[in-house]
Amino acid sequence: MNSTNTSSISELAYVSKATSLSERHVKNTLQLLNDGGTVPFISRYRKEATGNLDEVAIESIKKNWEAFQALKKRKETIVKALVEQGVLTDQLKATIALAENLTAVEDIYLPYKKKRQTKATIAKQAGLEPLAKIIMAQREHDIKYKASQFIKGTIASEKEALAGASHIIAEWVSEHTATRNSLRRLFQRKATITTKVIKGKETEKESLVYEAYFDSTELLSRCPSHRLLAMLRAENEGIVRLKISVDKEEALDHIDRFFATSNNEACTTIIFEAVADSYTRLLAPAIANETLQLAKQKADEAAVHVFSENLKQLLLAAPLGEKRILALDPGFKSGCKLVCLDAQGKLVHNETIYPHPPQNKLDEAIKKVKSLVNAYKIEAIAVGNGTAARETEHFVRKIPFTTDIKVFMVNESGASIYSASPIARAEFPDYDVTVRGAVSIGRRLADPLAELVKIDPKSLGIGQYQHDVNQQLLKQELDTTVAHCVNAVGINVNTASESLLSYVSGIGPKLASNIVAFRTEHKGISSRKALNKVKGLGAKAFEQGAAFLRIKNGEHALDNSAIHPERYALVSQMAKDLKVTLNDLIGNASLVDSIPLNNYVSDEVGLPTLNDIIKELKKPGLDPRAQLKVFQFDEGICSISDLKTGMKLPGIVNNITNFGCFVDIGIKESGLVHVSKLANQFVKDPNEIVKLNQQLTVTVVEVDESRKRIQLSLID
């Protein structure tokens, strides 16, 4: 953020009102942000200053501060333009200063905005503006006589003069702020969205996916975000025409009351006609478009929220941990690509086996897998869930291993994107994409977060309409989500990839690269203190990032904890006061509970920070993610043709949308549990009932094999 050291009162008032937070906490938070603080650092290590605000609240302060700066910049631009035109008055300047949003500012500026040649500008050039003012004053009863006085130049008759004046009035009506606001409220309450199929498109196969929108009408305010985005996509693909409208007579009533204020029939008749013209030609298209854009913005925000929630759950999925893994990328004709990884995810072996048709080298494949499991002391097997996944899973489960080998089906969405990426080429320059893809599957099992940060979130098969929403908004939200997850977990500085390091608070891509180079040169990083020697990593970056970087068996006992180095001395004092060593204190819950926290409260450190320290001392470096559970699909279900209505099947939630969730039941097609089938009661948000990667039992409600659609239910 770039700003002065302290926010102005108007700035504080704006952000405080938008966030419903106290000005004191907003001011302190903005100060920390302006000083180079990151959201993860501030929310975790500056709780006293922020009033214990979480990441969501701090992110909201940041976004609204940015909105205020954009509003301020636009006001300055408009004021400058008005000065150049020579029309800025003190009253106009004050009105602009008091405007609370961009819409209000643009409405104020609208009458002064340079326009292309319009009917109104042509009429003004013909000298008809005085006539328009006379009509609007509604005091002249013989308006035709007045109009005759303007017959000159291009105006050849009274009729032409009145028509020109009417065009000017229509433009004034369209620029009237109160009128625009009244219509905005009407459209927001009562606008309908109507779609009609374009003639000839109704018979095209590609159009049938939008069949529900071939002839539909509903209140825009009640149109769910996913349905609006679907309609807009159908319009963009040239399948339907879309229209936003309200009852015209009701709209005209809203406008007339601002302008027809007398019983002068001669003038009011012209004004009524001008109002109708203004509404049809200028206001309705503008307000309808504005209303649709606002609805689209809200739909985008809803879709982005769904996507970010899914991404968060996906990234924070339970890891298997540092285990030796054999990973299989299944296939029929091309075989199954097989890789062996050590406990740190390093590739130690790769080859291809052919257990399925057409090669059918089953015995050879069994022998090979058994041999590799023994040779590399494999502890778990990961099977990608793509083509031939179920057949490969069955093949692996039937192998008689001498030890208890857990088999996991792993969602491989985006693995092919990763395998062809510059990141993958840099990691494995001597291997082809099939090997890289199999490695990604194995590493996802060990640590989903560490592997998935390397892939564009839009390629992970989660969310809804992510390609239709505002891409800048989506990227910002997803980057924020990834950073939140990385910093919530904390990462091992000696094993983390450059991609993972780049999301750590205060680090970024350049410093991440420097950290990797430093640890390579020095054969590892032995302490957090040593991070100060990394090229370019200054005091601010160390402050922001050190506590999120963990060092196992580091030089300092707290280097593998979430306790910030700035509090090491405080914790050492606690141990000293208890007459024990730091190592004796860490992990000893009874000793930790005996610490009299109030003795350590100071101007810098309050109870929120002290409570975090106590929690961390009890279980230092605890991974907040859940434990991974073994899961097995129904062995009798291999394709959609095996499904029957009424079947109860085990499944895993692999996507959540506003209209329900999709469940992987072990076949190519995922089934939909519509929001109405999630529970016996009304469900507003599917996330209240299900979570990504949740294991559950579903009932098959309907199977449409021709359209590859499966309807499921959670209601027993």
Secondary structure as UniProt FT lines:
FT   HELIX           9..19
FT   HELIX           23..34
FT   TURN            35..36
FT   HELIX           39..45
FT   HELIX           47..50
FT   HELIX           55..85
FT   HELIX           90..98
FT   HELIX           102..109
FT   HELIX           110..112
FT   HELIX           119..125
FT   TURN            126..127
FT   HELIX           129..137
FT   HELIX           143..148
FT   TURN            149..150
FT   TURN            153..154
FT   HELIX           158..175
FT   HELIX           177..190
FT   STRAND          192..197
FT   TURN            199..200
FT   HELIX           201..203
FT   HELIX           205..213
FT   STRAND          215..219
FT   HELIX           220..222
FT   HELIX           225..236
FT   TURN            237..238
FT   STRAND          240..245
FT   HELIX           248..259
FT   HELIX           265..278
FT   HELIX           279..283
FT   HELIX           284..315
FT   STRAND          325..329
FT   TURN            333..334
FT   STRAND          336..341
FT   TURN            343..344
FT   STRAND          347..353
FT   TURN            357..359
FT   HELIX           362..375
FT   TURN            376..377
FT   STRAND          380..384
FT   TURN            387..388
FT   HELIX           389..397
FT   STRAND          406..410
FT   TURN            413..414
FT   HELIX           415..419
FT   HELIX           422..427
FT   TURN            429..430
FT   HELIX           433..446
FT   HELIX           448..452
FT   TURN            453..454
FT   HELIX           457..459
FT   TURN            466..468
FT   HELIX           471..489
FT   STRAND          491..492
FT   TURN            493..495
FT   HELIX           498..501
FT   TURN            502..503
FT   TURN            505..507
FT   HELIX           508..521
FT   TURN            522..523
FT   HELIX           529..533
FT   TURN            535..536
FT   HELIX           539..545
FT   HELIX           546..548
FT   STRAND          549..550
FT   TURN            552..553
FT   TURN            557..560
FT   HELIX           565..567
FT   HELIX           568..577
FT   TURN            578..579
FT   HELIX           582..585
FT   TURN            586..587
FT   HELIX           589..593
FT   HELIX           597..600
FT   HELIX           607..618
FT   TURN            620..621
FT   TURN            635..636
FT   HELIX           640..642
FT   TURN            645..646
FT   STRAND          648..657
FT   TURN            658..659
FT   STRAND          660..664
FT   STRAND          671..674
FT   HELIX           675..677
FT   HELIX           686..688
FT   TURN            692..693
FT   STRAND          695..704
FT   TURN            705..708
FT   STRAND          709..713
//
